[in-house]
């Protein structure tokens, strides 16, 4: 309890501490989007012809599409021509070790709390640090290499593992899937590539950190994770971003492919700049398409997310349960405080037999935040004995926030078993007073109650993230009550 | 310990207490009796500092300090405890975790080292016996799925763990069967000593049979119209309140 108080005391009135920019030289393409920009991106990354063709095809498709307007998000129009689509630190030769990394860059990582050296020695977590649009310094390559695990930047994978990329890229999220996926497919900068070979249990948690630096630079990350038969991997994604006045667009695409008996666990703790707490200005627009396919029998994909940042969050990590007996899970805590808005949820599509999906969504609204859960569970005709359990809870703190729920259930097979529970509650004055009367301050009481509310989801996170997630909730809720 | 002088107070702009004078010394158990709406809970809420309850005139001092200046949690930390009439449910927050957090808040306030989980478990097991509660209650969320009687016993469990100087028992007997009532009363009685004081708010006389108050005050329309010793309770039981209302 005293520790919480310490953290809160520090946080109250504190500026977003990651609000700084590194002033190393950045190579930034002038804003605007056209075929030449795409060719430039591709050539800067030294991509093979087929990759450029793929991008151009996506771009042409994007031009024909309209920006979706069905969400509950309220935002001013994005001028796609006013964004710069490429930003990277001065290009250097391929780096073999951390010694070769620009020291200013390493300093950035240290400030963000991810000192690569420390992680190397203590946490035993391989870190593929993505700085803006270029991946720098991949650690633990060798150790993973021994296990046969490939964990590298997406750009590297395009060059070194073209066949895998060609086979799977766009197979889970086709370029025409949605407006932002098409945009991403045209201009994606970089991301992670993970390949776990047959029967291998990845020896460590994999993680990646993101950062948007230059103003108006779209962050278009592309990640692909492939788990071959009988393999297992746990991947963590955690982000921070600096303070900016202009909104920053983040339109990533993540594709997961799980083969027979394989399991992919994908966890996210998202802490992007949420916008000025007093005016709502600035902040990241986080429009992400994440989808996994349980391609073959007995596979499992599990999404766990803690979203506390961003001005706008628009994402539906989903699972296609194609393989028989496959399992899809979605555990989410989404916080909207001050002027934040979130329209998030999941899609579970049951195709195979005896498939199971679990959805646990916890929404917390505070300040003037608007939190929307949008979920879709589809049981297709051939999906015999499908089972779904959905639990969608909202908690409202204060009088000016909102929570909305749009659950869609589409069942086309009569053997399906569906369970849906939903609850909406307030943190009542009487609950807070009860805690006060036991000597517990209101801030601590709110933390305790919110923590209890989120526990079910936090329990799904890998240990080190669970702790960070709790702290993040506390800091994000400062000033929410009273 | 507790001095209330000419207290005028109410809620939502309405005056409910119309000039209360009350003095509680250490070692004493005072009972406040009265009909519904007489102001009994208002008194409890004013002492504990609940939001929306306002003081229009008068003073409340506790061990010489102006109690009305303190926040509710500071009042609690200075040794005031209330057993709620309707204990609230706090889902997701484990009962044991909550109680330990409360105890540690108190220890910290008094400059004492916080209690660790293992020592706390030992402590709480002893206290559980005093209220005849099973350990399974420790695994539940605060008051989650508790029956009325279990909630009241949970309140007393908290009192025995936090060891306050001044305990306000707000209609602790309501909703209890005879056996539960006896357990609660016994818990309170065993906790009584010359350093502690109690304010027991109740409708009925039967709680007072078990708890033997030093003073009884009858509250009618926001005023204490009569005070007496425990024999007053028997008189009220026989005659009701109407003889005092004129």
HADDOCK unambig.tbl for C-alpha pairs under 7 A between the chains (distance, minus, plus):
assign (segid A and resid 1 and name CA) (segid B and resid 101 and name CA) 6.47 0.50 0.50
assign (segid A and resid 430 and name CA) (segid B and resid 88 and name CA) 6.88 0.50 0.50
assign (segid A and resid 431 and name CA) (segid B and resid 88 and name CA) 6.15 0.50 0.50
assign (segid A and resid 431 and name CA) (segid B and resid 90 and name CA) 6.58 0.50 0.50
assign (segid A and resid 433 and name CA) (segid B and resid 50 and name CA) 6.86 0.50 0.50
assign (segid A and resid 436 and name CA) (segid B and resid 72 and name CA) 5.67 0.50 0.50
assign (segid A and resid 436 and name CA) (segid B and resid 73 and name CA) 4.44 0.50 0.50
assign (segid A and resid 437 and name CA) (segid B and resid 48 and name CA) 6.96 0.50 0.50
assign (segid A and resid 437 and name CA) (segid B and resid 72 and name CA) 5.88 0.50 0.50
assign (segid A and resid 437 and name CA) (segid B and resid 73 and name CA) 5.49 0.50 0.50
assign (segid A and resid 437 and name CA) (segid B and resid 76 and name CA) 5.39 0.50 0.50
assign (segid A and resid 437 and name CA) (segid B and resid 81 and name CA) 6.78 0.50 0.50
assign (segid A and resid 438 and name CA) (segid B and resid 73 and name CA) 6.71 0.50 0.50
assign (segid A and resid 438 and name CA) (segid B and resid 76 and name CA) 5.90 0.50 0.50
assign (segid A and resid 438 and name CA) (segid B and resid 102 and name CA) 5.52 0.50 0.50
assign (segid A and resid 439 and name CA) (segid B and resid 73 and name CA) 4.27 0.50 0.50
assign (segid A and resid 439 and name CA) (segid B and resid 74 and name CA) 6.49 0.50 0.50
assign (segid A and resid 439 and name CA) (segid B and resid 76 and name CA) 4.97 0.50 0.50
assign (segid A and resid 439 and name CA) (segid B and resid 77 and name CA) 5.18 0.50 0.50
assign (segid A and resid 439 and name CA) (segid B and resid 102 and name CA) 5.86 0.50 0.50
assign (segid A and resid 439 and name CA) (segid B and resid 105 and name CA) 6.14 0.50 0.50
assign (segid A and resid 439 and name CA) (segid B and resid 106 and name CA) 6.67 0.50 0.50
assign (segid A and resid 440 and name CA) (segid B and resid 73 and name CA) 5.92 0.50 0.50
assign (segid A and resid 440 and name CA) (segid B and resid 102 and name CA) 6.12 0.50 0.50
assign (segid A and resid 440 and name CA) (segid B and resid 105 and name CA) 6.59 0.50 0.50
assign (segid A and resid 441 and name CA) (segid B and resid 73 and name CA) 6.03 0.50 0.50
assign (segid A and resid 448 and name CA) (segid B and resid 93 and name CA) 6.67 0.50 0.50
assign (segid A and resid 449 and name CA) (segid B and resid 92 and name CA) 6.81 0.50 0.50
assign (segid A and resid 449 and name CA) (segid B and resid 93 and name CA) 6.18 0.50 0.50
assign (segid A and resid 452 and name CA) (segid B and resid 92 and name CA) 3.93 0.50 0.50
assign (segid A and resid 452 and name CA) (segid B and resid 93 and name CA) 4.95 0.50 0.50
assign (segid A and resid 453 and name CA) (segid B and resid 92 and name CA) 5.42 0.50 0.50
